[in-house]
């Protein structure tokens, strides 16, 4: 599982999805790489699916964020992924306790 995040910034009516002619971290870009957990990727949904399929393989965090120092952002991204990957799915349905007397 490769963890990398992006952020769309299409709010001003001028930013396009490509915007590759602008430098990374320029707020006028239509999208940018951003530290894992700060972007638009639905990470909780992704990890719930990994749990559902019993994924036990490696997790790799690729950290790219020109707007954040790597010595701050990379450890934070790793902690974010570790927290989500530590969740275990429940062994019973949430209402199973009500089905017994």
C-alpha positions in Angstrom: 0.0 0.0 0.0 1.5 3.3 -1.2 0.4 6.3 0.8 0.7 9.7 -0.9 -1.7 12.7 -0.8 -2.8 15.6 -2.9 -4.9 18.6 -2.4 -7.2 20.3 -5.0 -7.4 24.0 -5.0 -10.0 25.0 -7.7 -11.8 27.7 -5.7 -11.0 30.9 -7.5 -12.3 30.0 -11.0 -8.8 30.3 -12.6 -7.0 27.3 -11.3 -7.0 24.3 -13.5 -6.3 20.7 -12.6 -3.0 20.7 -14.5 -1.4 24.0 -13.6 2.0 22.4 -14.1 3.5 25.7 -15.3 3.4 27.0 -11.7 5.9 26.0 -9.1 5.0 23.4 -6.4 3.4 24.9 -3.3 2.2 28.0 -5.3 -1.4 28.6 -4.0 -2.5 29.4 -7.6 -2.0 25.8 -8.6 -5.1 23.7 -9.2 -3.6 20.8 -7.2 -0.5 20.0 -5.3 1.2 17.1 -3.4 0.6 17.5 0.3 1.6 15.7 3.4 -0.4 12.4 3.9 -3.5 13.1 6.0 -3.8 16.8 5.0 -5.1 16.3 1.5 -8.2 15.0 -0.3 -7.5 11.2 -0.1 -10.2 9.5 2.0 -7.7 7.6 4.1 -10.1 6.2 6.7 -12.2 4.6 4.0 -9.0 3.2 2.4 -7.8 1.6 5.6 -11.3 0.2 6.4 -11.2 -1.5 3.1 -7.7 -2.8 3.7 -9.0 -4.3 7.0 -12.0 -5.8 5.3 -9.8 -7.7 2.8 -7.3 -8.6 5.6 -4.4 -6.8 4.0 -1.2 -7.6 5.9 1.4 -6.3 3.4 3.7 -3.3 3.7 2.7 0.3 4.0 4.9 2.9 2.3 4.6 6.7 3.0 5.9 8.8 0.1 6.2 12.3 1.5 6.1 15.2 -0.8 5.0 18.7 0.4 6.9 21.8 -0.7 4.9 23.8 1.8 6.0 21.9 4.9 9.4 21.1 6.3 10.2 17.4 5.8 11.5 16.9 9.3 8.1 17.9 10.6 5.8 16.6 7.9 7.3 13.1 7.3 7.2 11.9 10.9 3.7 13.3 11.2 2.5 11.5 8.0 4.1 8.3 9.3 2.2 8.6 12.6 -1.0 9.3 10.8 -0.7 6.1 8.7 0.4 4.0 11.7 -2.6 5.2 13.7 -5.1 4.2 10.9 -3.3 0.9 10.2 -3.6 -0.1 13.9 -7.4 -0.3 13.8 -8.8 -3.8 13.8 -12.2 -4.6 12.5 -14.8 -5.7 15.0 -15.5 -9.4 15.3 -19.2 -8.8 15.8 -21.9 -6.5 14.4 -22.5 -3.5 16.5 -26.0 -4.7 17.5 -25.0 -8.3 18.3 -25.1 -7.6 22.0 -28.9 -7.0 21.7 -29.5 -10.4 20.1 -28.7 -12.4 23.2 -30.4 -12.5 26.6 
